[in-house]
Structures are given as C-alpha cells and as structure tokens.
Amino acid sequence: MKNTTEIQDRIFDDIRRFELYDAAQSYGQQYLDEVFDRPVYPSEAALDGLCVFDEELSEDATSGEQIIDQLHQYGAPATLTQVGGRYFGFVNGSILPASLAAKILTAYWDQNGAMQVLSPISARLEMTVEKWLVDLFGLPDNTAAGFVSGSSMASFCGLAAARYRIYKNQGWDVNEHGLRNAPPIRIFTGKDAHSTIRKAISLLGFGQSNVEWVDVDDQGRIQVDQVPALDDRTILILQAGNVNSGSFDNFGALCKKAKDAGAWIHIDGAFGLWAAAVPNLKWLVNGLEHGTSWAVDAHKTLNAPYDSGIILCADREALVSALHMSGGYIVKGDDRDGMFYTPEMSRRARIFELWAALKYLGKKGIAQMISTMCLRAHQLTEKLSLVEGFEIPNQVVFNQVLVKAESDLKTDQVLKAIQEERVCWVGGSTWKGERVIRVSICSWATTYDDIVKTAASFEKAIKSVGVNV
Ligand SMILES: Cc1ncc(COP(=O)(O)O)c(C=O)c1O
C-alpha cells in the first residue's frame, strides 16, 4: 500500500521548498522599499488590475509561486500604504519591524491560542503581556486581559462581563437564564459613543433604545452634570479618544463617583488608552484606573499588526464567567487558557506580535512614539491654521485633527481633491452637524516632512476648488 496520497505528495514536496517563502519575503521587502514614497492610495490602473481575481476556482492545482506572484503583482499595488507616514484615514496604525518579523516567524508555527496545551508559548506570552499592560496603563492589580481581534470585540467582552456581574449580584445567572424576565440594567453613555458600542449593546440583547444617552459638549465629552445618580445596577460607558475629535471623557470627575456607587464602568479606549503610557499625556486619562473594564487596540496607536485588540477587566471572575465554555475534550492548563478570556475557542495566537511590539519599544519608546504622533498633529494644526479658508473645529489634544472649509460642499470638494492627489489619504466625517476632513495620525513613520507635504496637499486642494464653490 502506498504510504501517501497524491495531494500529500504534492504538499510534502512543497512544504520545505524554501524558495517559495523566500519569494514571498523578497516581495515583501520590495514592498517596504517602495511604500514610503508610493502614492498613498492605489492608482486607477492598480484598481482595474484587481479584475484578475474575478476567476472561478479551478479544478486543477496552482503552484505556490504563481499564487505569490499574483498577490504581489496585482495585490500589492492595490493596497493603501498604511505602513507609511501619510495614511491618515480612520484610526489605523502602521507596523513595527520586530512585530512584522515576529509575525513572519510565528506564521511558520501556526499556533492556536485557545489553550495552554495547544500552545504553551502563546499562553506564557499572554500572561507576560497581561502583566505588562496592567503596569503600563496603571490598572488595578489582578486585572485580566483577553486578546481579541479589535476594540469592537473588546467592548463586547467588557459589556458581557458587566452584564454577567450585575445580574449575578442580583441572584440571576444570565448564562443560564438569558435576558427574558431578567431584572433591568440601566446603561448610560455619551451621545458621541463609538458605533461599536452601539453594536455591542445590540449583540448583547440590551437594545439600543434602552440606553440612556447623555449629552456631550462641543468636543464630544460627556457632560458630567448630566450623568444621573448611579447604582450597582448600572453600566456607565466612557471614552478615551473620540473617533473624530480625539477628546477624552472626564474620568477624574466620573469614575470615582461611579465606582463608589457600585456601577460598572467600561472605558472604550481603542486608540486613546495609550495616553496612560505616556508621561506628558497621562493627564488626559487621570482617574481611569477606577474603571472596571477597558477596551484598547494594539493595532492602532501601538502599531502592532492587525488584528490585535485587548479587553482588560478588573473583575477577572466576571470576564471569565461571561466567556466561559466547557466540554469533555477541553484540557485545562495549570496557568492560562486564552479561550476563557475571549469569545472564540480556536484563534490565531496573535500575542506574538503584540509582545514583540511592546518589547521592541520598551516603556520609553512607547512614550516617545505616541508623543511624536501628537506632536505631528499639533504641527499639522499649526500649518493648516495659516491656510486661508481652513478652520480646525476640535481642540487637538491627542492625534486627531478635524479640518473644515467655509461650507459642507467646499469641505467635501477639498476632501475629494486631496484624495485624488494621493499625496496622503484622509477621510471625511460629520462633526456637530457639519462636514469635516478627519486626520488621524497613528503611524510611527509620520515625519515633519510628511506634515509639510500633507499641508501642501490641503492648500493646493482648497485653492483648486476655491473658484468653483
Ligand atoms: C473609539 C473607538 N472605539 C472603537 C473602535 C473600533 O475598533 P476596532 O476597529 O479595532 O474594532 C474605534 C475604531 O476606530 C474607535 O476609534
């Protein structure tokens, strides 16, 4: 009897054909060589080239080389140069060299982060990084960390833990009995909460119309005097970093009071929680240590690769109970099984790149990198304030700059002209009822020269549309 099948023969032949991986790596390196000078948004020709992917799945095999060639030739030109210094869309980070290298190395390992028995190295690094983050953000001892795909999932987990704990304290096991006939929970959050908070509320069955939306000020911060008396059956959701203005809620005034009342405080700090790791920006998050759960991304401000979000929860038992699962075949580790801290069971062991990013920078490097992002935001603000026709409607406290022209129409036309020039990429948004251009400085790579080029592109754009509007 033949020992192997045809498909096995083929894969055995390929798996140690190192030229295949060398090709992938050399294409990757070529990409890095060009990415800092390339147009930020793909050219029309590159976008048209994507039609090569509109193909039926073939009956016959394709070689690894052909696959990698196709990706490089047609995929790479159709990427946004997020790795470079002039991509300012949404809130997206670049990538750090050690994280990229760790990602490449550990891709060979293909580890599943579900259980210690599945990957002792993943479990060990999750424990290490949990300690590092608790220290870095100044959170209560024994705060638990779950390594999830992003802040959407982190907030979902934090609010699931809140739901579990509040009901449990009232003698109601929500895992067992669900929401039907459950005692009421009141949820308060600001009218400018991120849409992923709304999504988590929907997914958890609370219903968005049951949320009590608190008025916010002109920067999107919760108005402290509008928050009513809280108690141990309430969840207060705050924000460290508004997705548009970059503003921070007043944790000093809100957290201690809410904590003393027994409320659960969830803080969405997708990109802004990192201010806690920066001595000269720490004032933005004073009081945040009184929170109960925190959502933060490593793929944004820290510049770890996608997908890397973290749920931090001071109530370890609530988090683990909310995300608990069991089964006869599950092997509980002596230390840590990642799946008890995340919604998924099987999951890419994403901790390697996060661990590498933190270790590569060290505390000082993290602080310097994030301070530099903020410095660039101030430099851009200064430059654009000097351009006739632009106004900056937000107080620039972190990495977000909003820019508007004299009318919504003109703002949108300027935005389009900037995007078409491709020197940088910025997105649009609506802020306090008016159209704005959003600039989010989130890359380690943004230099002063990038700011000069970006400001010049803005100026050119406003001049080009000026006569038409
Ligand atoms: C404040 C805030 N919360 C949540 C999110 C969602 O994060 P993710 O895309 O990692 O799920 C974002 C994304 O920009 C954000 O800015």
The ligand as an SDF file (V2000), in Angstrom:
LIG
                    3D

 16 16  0  0  0  0  0  0  0  0999 V2000
  -13.1530   54.9970   19.8900 C   0  0  0  0  0  0  0  0  0  0  0  0
  -13.1810   53.7510   19.0630 C   0  0  0  0  0  0  0  0  0  0  0  0
  -13.7730   52.6530   19.5520 N   0  0  0  0  0  0  0  0  0  0  0  0
  -13.8240   51.5040   18.8540 C   0  0  0  0  0  0  0  0  0  0  0  0
  -13.2630   51.4100   17.6060 C   0  0  0  0  0  0  0  0  0  0  0  0
  -13.3290   50.1110   16.8530 C   0  0  0  0  0  0  0  0  0  0  0  0
  -12.1080   49.4640   16.8980 O   0  0  0  0  0  0  0  0  0  0  0  0
  -11.8160   48.1540   16.0080 P   0  0  0  0  0  0  0  0  0  0  0  0
  -11.8840   48.6350   14.5920 O   0  0  0  0  0  0  0  0  0  0  0  0
  -10.4530   47.7310   16.4190 O   0  0  0  0  0  0  0  0  0  0  0  0
  -12.8500   47.1540   16.2990 O   0  0  0  0  0  0  0  0  0  0  0  0
  -12.6430   52.5300   17.0470 C   0  0  0  0  0  0  0  0  0  0  0  0
  -12.0610   52.4670   15.6950 C   0  0  0  0  0  0  0  0  0  0  0  0
  -11.5290   53.4140   15.1910 O   0  0  0  0  0  0  0  0  0  0  0  0
  -12.5700   53.7260   17.8010 C   0  0  0  0  0  0  0  0  0  0  0  0
  -11.9600   54.8080   17.3410 O   0  0  0  0  0  0  0  0  0  0  0  0
  1  2  1  0
  2  3  1  0
  2 15  2  0
  3  4  2  0
  4  5  1  0
  5  6  1  0
  5 12  2  0
  6  7  1  0
  7  8  1  0
  8  9  2  0
  8 10  1  0
  8 11  1  0
 12 13  1  0
 12 15  1  0
 13 14  2  0
 15 16  1  0
M  END
$$$$
